[in-house]
Amino acid sequence: MPAHPPALPPVRLASEAELARDALATPLLGRAVRLARWAGPATRVGAGGELLDAQLPEAAEALGLPAGDEGEAQASEAWRVAVDTGLVTVEDPVENEGGEESPGTAEAGPELALFTGGSPQDVVGVWEAALETVLADAAVPDLEGLAEALEAGEEFDLDTLGWDREGEEDLLDEALTNLYILTLTAGAEAGTPVPLPALAATMVASDEPVGEPSDEVLEFVSDTMMRLDDYFRALEPIGLVEFWPVDEELMADAEEEPGAPGPEEDISRYGMVRLTPLGRHALRLRLSEAGYETPVVGELAGKGADALLDGICDYPPQAVRDELAAWLSGREAAPAARDLLAAARG
């Protein structure tokens, strides 16, 4: 991120109560809460707090997930969120007198009570903690091939994955920052999804003159689209985004990634993403912590006309209209108009 981050366009935020309702409705947090209620004396965990493999089918069944690897993977992810957010507390395995290790145990944690007796802010706080877990996992590559190789006794060099954790995290941060900006400047806040090619194009670092993009730029956009597809598939279950994945037919040839769409193609086939109200809330917090100015629509309503005009001078048109409407609300029309005219004249 830049050394002196710029001011961003203002964002319209949902109320805490609305955010809490949305958080409760997210598939991943909902599963984590249900697993916290399911945990009991018979629950057994490993050294990292993970459910033992033998218990994953039972956990998946408790969540109403399909039997098999996919359901168990979703149950495992929900369990990790439950542990990381304090919805579940675990006791580590212990070694008994015979040198054998007894599995650890788990039970409902203190945060679970917030879902029956806490405030909306409490619920949103647990959701924010769950999001941090998901964001950390989103930049991690699929290690299924590594696991299979190790189980088969093969040697496997992690470097062959070509994975740069810091680079992936930076790419994800940049993608989310640019999505936030596009949402507030390109009409996406009103509900229009952002096409993945458009988002990927904002991440091109090129000194080439404006015109037909080079093969190198097109290759970068294509590769970035596929990485964004992976990221947003991982982030949708926690409710950060609504996501329409890249059309499977475009990825049918495993040896060839889809290029940028032609002028006559249906852009939606290349993936679309939209920030949810929870997503706007969460990204505003993250960007504010990173040093960006992150104004909120309506925060100038209590200020004078001079401050209003100064504040909205760089806002996009819709934000200007929203801020003016908020400022005028509750004021008498004639005095408000006089104040605005006086401020405009300096």
C-alpha positions in Angstrom: 0.0 0.0 0.0 1.2 3.6 -0.6 3.3 5.3 2.0 0.6 8.1 2.2 -2.7 6.4 1.3 -5.2 8.6 -0.4 -8.7 9.5 0.7 -11.2 7.0 -0.7 -14.8 7.8 -1.8 -17.4 7.7 0.9 -19.2 4.4 1.6 -22.8 3.8 2.6 -22.8 1.4 5.6 -25.6 -0.7 6.9 -26.6 -0.5 10.5 -25.1 -2.8 13.2 -28.4 -4.6 13.4 -28.5 -5.2 9.7 -24.9 -6.4 9.7 -25.5 -8.7 12.5 -28.5 -10.3 10.7 -26.4 -10.7 7.6 -23.5 -12.2 9.6 -25.9 -14.8 11.2 -27.1 -15.7 7.7 -23.6 -16.5 6.3 -23.1 -20.2 5.6 -19.7 -20.5 7.2 -20.4 -18.7 10.4 -23.7 -20.4 10.7 -22.0 -23.8 10.4 -19.4 -22.7 13.0 -22.1 -21.8 15.5 -23.9 -25.1 14.9 -20.7 -27.1 15.5 -20.1 -25.2 18.7 -23.5 -26.3 19.9 -22.7 -29.8 18.7 -19.4 -30.1 20.5 -19.5 -32.1 23.7 -17.8 -34.7 25.9 -17.4 -37.1 23.0 -15.6 -34.6 20.8 -12.0 -35.4 20.2 -9.3 -33.1 18.6 -5.7 -33.2 17.6 -2.7 -31.1 18.7 -3.8 -28.1 16.5 -7.4 -28.2 17.8 -8.6 -29.8 14.6 -11.3 -32.5 14.6 -9.9 -36.0 14.3 -10.6 -37.5 10.9 -12.9 -40.1 12.5 -15.2 -37.4 13.7 -15.4 -35.4 10.5 -18.3 -37.6 9.0 -20.3 -37.0 12.2 -19.6 -33.3 12.1 -20.7 -33.1 8.4 -23.8 -35.0 9.2 -24.6 -32.6 12.1 -24.4 -29.8 9.6 -26.6 -31.5 7.0 -23.7 -31.7 4.6 -23.3 -34.5 2.0 -21.3 -37.5 3.0 -17.8 -37.7 1.5 -14.7 -35.6 1.1 -16.5 -32.3 0.2 -18.8 -32.4 3.2 -16.0 -33.3 5.5 -13.8 -30.5 4.1 -16.6 -28.0 4.7 -17.1 -29.3 8.3 -13.4 -29.0 8.9 -13.3 -25.4 7.7 -16.3 -24.5 9.9 -14.6 -26.2 12.9 -11.5 -24.2 12.4 -13.5 -21.0 12.3 -15.3 -22.0 15.5 -12.0 -22.6 17.3 -10.3 -19.4 16.0 -13.2 -17.2 17.0 -13.7 -18.7 20.5 -17.0 -20.3 19.7 -15.2 -23.5 20.7 -12.5 -24.0 23.3 -10.2 -27.0 23.1 -7.9 -28.9 25.5 -4.7 -30.2 23.9 -4.0 -33.9 23.7 -2.1 -35.3 26.8 0.5 -38.1 27.1 -0.5 -40.7 29.6 1.8 -42.7 31.9 2.3 -45.4 29.2 3.6 -42.8 26.8 0.5 -43.0 24.6 -1.2 -39.8 23.7 -4.9 -39.3 24.5 -6.8 -37.0 22.1 -7.7 -33.5 23.1 -11.3 -32.5 24.0 -13.5 -29.6 23.0 -16.6 -27.8 24.3 -18.6 -24.7 23.5 -16.6 -21.5 24.1 -17.5 -18.2 25.7 -18.3 -16.5 22.4 -21.2 -18.8 21.7 -23.3 -17.0 24.3 -23.1 -13.8 22.3 -25.4 -15.4 19.7 -28.2 -15.6 22.2 -27.5 -12.8 24.7 -25.0 -10.5 22.9 -25.5 -7.2 21.1 -25.4 -6.8 17.3 -21.9 -5.4 17.7 -20.9 -8.6 19.5 -22.1 -10.7 16.7 -20.4 -8.6 14.0 -17.2 -8.8 16.1 -17.3 -12.6 15.9 -17.9 -12.4 12.2 -14.9 -10.2 11.8 -12.7 -12.7 13.6 -14.1 -15.4 11.4 -13.2 -13.3 8.3 -9.6 -13.1 9.4 -9.4 -16.9 9.4 -10.9 -17.1 6.0 -8.7 -14.4 4.5 -5.6 -16.1 5.9 -6.7 -19.4 4.2 -7.7 -17.7 0.9 -4.1 -17.0 -0.1 -3.0 -20.6 0.6 -2.7 -22.8 -2.5 -4.6 -26.1 -2.9 -2.3 -28.6 -1.2 -4.2 -31.7 -2.2 -1.5 -32.8 -4.5 1.2 -32.4 -1.8 -0.9 -34.4 0.7 -1.4 -37.2 -1.8 2.3 -37.3 -2.7 3.4 -37.4 1.0 0.8 -40.2 1.7 2.3 -42.2 -1.1 5.8 -41.8 0.3 7.0 -39.6 -2.5 9.4 -36.7 -2.2 7.7 -33.4 -2.8 9.4 -30.0 -3.0 7.2 -27.2 -1.8 9.0 -24.9 -4.2 7.5 -26.7 -7.1 4.2 -25.2 -6.2 5.5 -21.8 -7.2 3.8 -20.3 -4.1 4.9 -17.0 -2.7 2.8 -16.5 0.4 3.6 -12.8 0.8 3.0 -12.2 -2.9 -0.4 -14.0 -2.7 -1.4 -12.0 0.4 -0.4 -8.7 -1.4 -2.3 -9.7 -4.5 -5.4 -10.5 -2.4 -5.1 -7.2 -0.5 -4.7 -5.3 -3.8 -7.7 -7.0 -5.3 -9.9 -6.2 -2.3 -8.8 -2.6 -2.2 -9.5 -2.2 -5.9 -12.8 -3.9 -5.5 -13.8 -1.5 -2.7 -12.8 1.5 -4.8 -14.6 0.2 -7.9 -17.7 -0.4 -5.8 -17.7 3.2 -4.6 -16.9 4.8 -8.0 -18.4 2.7 -10.7 -21.9 2.2 -9.6 -21.3 -1.2 -8.0 -22.5 0.1 -4.6 -25.9 0.3 -6.1 -25.8 -3.4 -6.9 -23.9 -3.7 -10.2 -21.4 -6.6 -10.0 -17.8 -6.0 -11.1 -16.5 -8.3 -13.9 -13.4 -10.2 -12.9 -11.6 -9.0 -16.1 -12.2 -5.4 -15.1 -11.0 -6.0 -11.6 -7.9 -7.8 -12.9 -7.2 -5.0 -15.3 -7.0 -2.5 -12.4 -4.1 -4.6 -11.1 -1.9 -4.3 -14.2 1.4 -2.4 -13.6 2.5 -1.4 -17.1 4.3 1.5 -18.7 2.8 0.7 -22.1 0.9 3.5 -23.9 -2.9 3.3 -23.9 -4.1 1.2 -26.8 -4.3 -2.5 -27.7 -2.9 -4.4 -24.7 0.2 -6.5 -25.3 0.2 -10.3 -25.1 2.1 -9.9 -21.8 -0.7 -7.8 -20.3 -3.4 -10.1 -21.6 -1.6 -13.1 -20.0 -1.3 -11.2 -16.7 -5.1 -10.4 -16.8 -5.9 -14.0 -17.6 -3.7 -15.4 -14.8 -5.0 -12.9 -12.3 -8.6 -13.7 -13.2 -8.1 -17.3 -12.3 -6.5 -16.4 -9.0 -9.3 -14.0 -8.2 -11.7 -16.8 -9.0 -10.0 -19.0 -6.4 -10.0 -16.1 -3.8 -13.6 -15.2 -4.2 -14.8 -18.8 -4.1 -13.2 -19.0 -0.7 -14.5 -15.7 0.5 -18.2 -16.1 -0.6 -19.2 -18.5 2.2 -18.2 -16.0 4.9 -20.4 -13.3 3.3 -17.7 -10.8 2.2 -18.8 -11.0 -1.4 -21.5 -12.3 -3.8 -19.6 -14.2 -6.5 -20.4 -15.7 -9.9 -17.5 -17.9 -10.8 -15.8 -18.2 -14.2 -17.8 -20.4 -16.5 -16.5 -24.0 -16.2 -16.6 -24.4 -20.0 -13.9 -21.7 -20.2 -11.7 -23.8 -18.0 -12.4 -27.1 -19.7 -9.0 -27.2 -21.2 -6.7 -27.7 -18.2 -3.7 -26.7 -20.3 -5.1 -23.3 -21.3 -6.4 -20.5 -19.1 -9.2 -18.3 -20.5 -8.0 -15.1 -22.1 -9.6 -11.7 -21.8 -13.1 -11.7 -23.3 -13.7 -10.4 -26.8 -16.0 -7.5 -27.5 -19.0 -9.7 -28.5 -18.7 -12.2 -25.6 -20.9 -12.4 -22.5 -18.7 -10.8 -19.8 -20.5 -12.6 -17.0 -19.0 -15.9 -18.2 -15.6 -14.6 -17.0 -16.8 -14.2 -13.4 -18.5 -11.3 -11.5 -18.1 -10.2 -8.0 -20.1 -7.8 -5.7 -19.2 -6.6 -2.2 -21.9 -7.3 0.3 -22.9 -4.8 3.1 -20.7 -6.9 5.4 -17.9 -6.7 2.8 -18.1 -2.9 2.6 -18.0 -2.7 6.4 -15.1 -5.1 6.7 -12.9 -3.6 3.9 -13.5 -0.1 5.2 -12.1 -1.2 8.6 -9.1 -2.9 7.0 -8.3 0.1 4.8 -8.8 2.5 7.7 -6.3 0.5 9.8 -3.9 0.6 6.8 -3.9 4.4 6.9 -6.5 5.3 4.3 -9.1 8.0 4.8 -12.4 6.1 4.6 -15.3 8.5 4.9 -18.9 7.3 5.4 -21.9 8.8 3.6 -23.7 11.1 6.1 -20.8 11.9 8.4 -20.8 15.5 7.1 -24.5 16.0 8.0 -23.7 17.7 11.3 -21.1 20.0 10.0 -21.3 23.5 8.5 -21.8 24.4 4.9 -18.1 25.2 4.4 -17.0 21.8 5.7 -19.7 20.1 3.6 -18.5 21.7 0.3 -14.9 21.1 1.2 -15.6 17.5 2.0 -17.6 16.6 -1.2 -15.3 18.4 -3.7 -13.6 15.1 -4.7 -16.6 12.8 -4.2 -18.1 10.9 -7.2 -21.5 12.3 -8.4 -23.8 9.8 -6.5 -21.9 10.3 -3.3 -22.3 14.1 -3.7 -26.0 13.7 -4.1 -26.2 11.4 -1.1 -24.2 13.6 1.1 -26.1 16.7 0.2 -29.4 14.9 0.9 -28.2 13.9 4.3 -27.0 17.4 5.1 -30.3 19.0 4.0 -32.4 16.5 5.9 -33.5 18.1 9.2 -32.6 21.6 8.1 -35.0 24.3 7.0 -34.8 24.7 3.2 -34.3 28.5 3.0 -31.6 28.9 5.7 -29.8 25.9 4.4 -29.8 27.3 0.9 -28.5 30.6 2.1 -25.7 28.8 4.0 -24.7 26.8 0.9 -24.7 29.9 -1.3 -22.5 31.8 1.2 -20.1 28.9 1.5 -19.9 28.6 -2.3 -19.0 32.2 -2.7 -16.3 31.9 -0.1 
